[in-house]
Amino acid sequence: MKSISPAELQHLLLNNEDLILIDVRESWERDAFNIGGHHIPLGDVIARREEIAREKPVIVYCEKGIRSGIVIQRLESLGFHNLINLSGGMKAWKADLL
């Protein structure tokens, strides 16, 4: 599974790289803090997989990087090859960048 650090992702975002962010946390977690992107909670990902691009990098994030890793494993088994896990999730983002 490919992964990216918070600092690497921040660099890409600041340089307006063509990528997509997907937040797989629950709504209350997203409301408390997020870095943008599409919101597709973990439990809805498979049913909503058609909403996820296949032609550009997709960074998947959650609170600690565990749920996003699960999502990536499930989607890779369905033929996705462009998914990247945010290492440490929002916890690492806040610790490293705020």
HUFEN-V866441 format. One record per pair of residues at least 24 apart in sequence whose C-alpha atoms are under 8 Angstrom apart, sorted by sequence separation. I is the first residue (numbers start at 1). J is the second residue. D is the distance in Angstrom with one decimal. If there is no record, write none. Layout:
{{I J D} {I J D}}
This chain:
{{58 82 6.1} {59 83 6.0} {60 84 6.1} {61 85 6.3} {62 86 7.9} {64 88 4.6} {65 89 4.5} {42 67 7.0} {57 82 5.2} {58 83 4.9} {59 84 4.7} {60 85 5.2} {61 86 5.3} {63 88 7.3} {64 89 4.3} {65 90 8.0} {42 68 7.9} {45 71 7.2} {49 75 7.8} {54 80 6.5} {56 82 6.5} {57 83 6.2} {58 84 6.0} {59 85 5.8} {60 86 6.2} {63 89 4.8} {64 90 6.2} {54 81 7.4} {55 82 7.4} {57 84 7.2} {59 86 6.5} {62 89 5.1} {63 90 4.7} {64 91 5.7} {46 74 7.9} {54 82 6.3} {61 89 5.5} {62 90 6.3} {63 91 5.7} {64 92 7.2} {42 71 6.8} {46 75 7.4} {61 90 7.3} {20 53 7.8} {20 56 7.4} {22 58 7.1} {24 60 7.1} {25 61 7.8} {19 56 6.0} {20 57 6.4} {21 58 5.8} {22 59 6.2} {23 60 6.1} {24 61 6.2} {25 62 5.2} {18 56 7.2} {19 57 5.0} {20 58 4.7} {21 59 4.9} {22 60 4.8} {23 61 5.1} {24 62 5.5} {25 63 7.0} {18 57 7.6} {19 58 5.8} {20 59 6.1} {21 60 6.0} {22 61 6.2} {23 62 5.9} {19 59 7.4} {21 61 7.5} {25 67 7.8} {24 67 7.2} {24 68 6.5} {24 71 8.0} {34 90 7.5} {1 69 7.9} {1 72 7.7} {1 73 7.8} {9 86 7.9} {4 84 6.7} {6 86 6.7} {2 83 7.1} {3 84 5.0} {4 85 6.2} {5 86 6.0} {6 87 7.0} {2 84 5.0} {3 85 4.5} {4 86 5.1} {5 87 5.3} {6 88 8.0} {1 84 7.1} {2 85 6.2} {3 86 5.8} {4 87 5.8} {5 88 7.7} {6 89 7.8} {1 85 7.4} {3 87 6.0} {6 92 6.8} {7 93 7.9} {6 93 5.2} {7 96 7.4} {6 96 7.1} {7 97 7.2} {6 97 7.5}}
